Amino acid sequence: MYVQEGIYDKFLAAYSAAFEAKAKVMGNPEGNGVELGPVVDEAQFKRIRDIIDSAQKEEQGTLLVGRQANNGKVSWK
């Protein structure tokens, strides 16, 4: 994504706030107020994690919002 330099800081703050708000409606798709369910399976989780890890190692970006799922482990039932 490209953002004009003059609005970069303001955009980044608003973009981060939007993702932080979205994190509050993630969870069990059967739950009240949940808008976004979990990653579908371990393969998808690993693919997403690999994309993030690769970008961080190659210094292609900064992870602004997010965290390790269950301390880096996926729980399967």
C-alpha positions in Angstrom: 0.0 0.0 0.0 1.3 3.4 -0.8 0.4 6.4 1.3 1.1 10.1 0.6 3.9 11.2 2.9 2.0 14.2 4.2 -0.8 12.0 5.7 1.3 9.0 6.6 1.3 9.4 10.4 -2.4 10.2 10.5 -3.2 7.3 8.2 -1.1 4.8 10.1 -2.8 5.7 13.4 -6.3 5.4 11.9 -5.4 2.1 10.1 -3.9 0.6 13.3 -7.0 1.7 15.3 -9.3 0.0 12.7 -7.4 -3.3 13.0 -7.4 -3.1 16.8 -11.2 -2.5 16.7 -11.6 -5.5 14.4 -9.7 -7.7 16.9 -12.4 -7.1 19.4 -15.0 -8.8 17.2 -12.9 -11.9 16.5 -13.6 -15.3 18.1 -16.0 -18.1 18.0 -18.3 -17.5 15.0 -21.2 -18.8 17.1 -20.7 -16.1 19.7 -22.7 -12.9 20.0 -21.1 -9.9 18.3 -18.4 -12.0 16.6 -17.7 -10.8 13.0 -14.6 -12.8 12.2 -13.9 -16.4 13.1 -10.6 -18.2 13.4 -8.2 -19.2 10.7 -9.7 -22.3 9.0 -6.9 -24.8 9.7 -3.2 -25.2 10.6 -2.0 -25.0 7.0 -3.6 -21.6 6.6 -2.2 -20.5 10.0 1.3 -21.5 8.9 1.0 -19.8 5.6 0.0 -16.5 7.3 2.7 -16.8 9.9 5.3 -17.5 7.2 4.3 -14.4 5.3 4.6 -12.3 8.4 7.9 -13.9 9.5 9.4 -13.5 6.0 8.5 -9.8 5.8 10.0 -9.1 9.3 13.2 -11.0 8.5 13.6 -9.1 5.2 12.7 -5.8 6.9 9.9 -5.3 4.5 7.5 -3.9 7.1 6.5 -3.6 10.7 3.8 -5.6 12.4 1.7 -2.9 14.0 -1.3 -4.9 15.2 -1.5 -8.5 16.1 -0.1 -11.1 18.3 0.9 -14.7 18.5 -2.1 -17.0 18.6 -2.0 -19.0 21.8 1.7 -18.2 22.4 2.6 -19.3 18.8 0.6 -22.5 19.0 -2.7 -23.4 17.4 -5.2 -25.3 19.6 -7.2 -28.0 17.8 -10.2 -29.7 19.2 
